[in-house]
């Protein structure tokens, strides 16, 4: 699991996907908070490498309706459960699922998502590795994870007013 408030959680998970592909593993990336209407550099590259990449939601912005976000999270989670239990994959990254789990606290549509994930982790296919990313990792998941890395911010150019740029942040 990659968590914490620093940058690099998804980028580190993408590195893990690239390593797995290099060893002939079947991989998928499911992104919980990204929008379908945007071109992400990682999507273009990973598809060329044979990583299945899924974005099922409308994205998460400060102006987005929380019910729409919750519906998107539930839709993505229901898809994820089927994919995770299919037995077809060696590695699946659930990108920003920790953010999605954080919605559970205040949005009734996402209730039980954390408990469902914990139960799924107990019955997942033995050969399947699952990488979870996102801020606010719940303590229950941290305690059962095999590996947890916390990204802590030290310095980032965004804090100096530098806008996100293609190829660096997306």
QUIBEL-V216319 format. One line per field, one symbol per residue. ss: DSSP state (A for helix, B for strand, O for the rest). phi: phi as a letter, one per 30 degrees, with the letter a starting at -180 (. if undefined). A space follows every 50 residues. Layout:
ss: ???
phi: ???
This chain:
ss: OBBOOOOOAAAAAAAAAAAAAAOOOOBBBBBOOOBOOOOOAAAAAAAAAO OBBBBOOBOOOOOOOAAAAAAAAAAAAAAAAAAAOOOOOOBBBBBOAAAA AAAOOOOAAAOOAAAAAAAAAAAOOOOOBBBBBOOOOOAAAAAAOOOOBB OOOOOOAAAAOOOOOOOOOO
phi: .cbjcddjddedddddddddedciddbbbccdcdcdcbcceddedddddj ddbbbcccibbdcddddddddddddddddeedddcdicbcbbccdidddd dddedbbedceiedddddddddcdeeddcbccbkdiededdedcddbbcc dcdcabdedcjdddbeicca
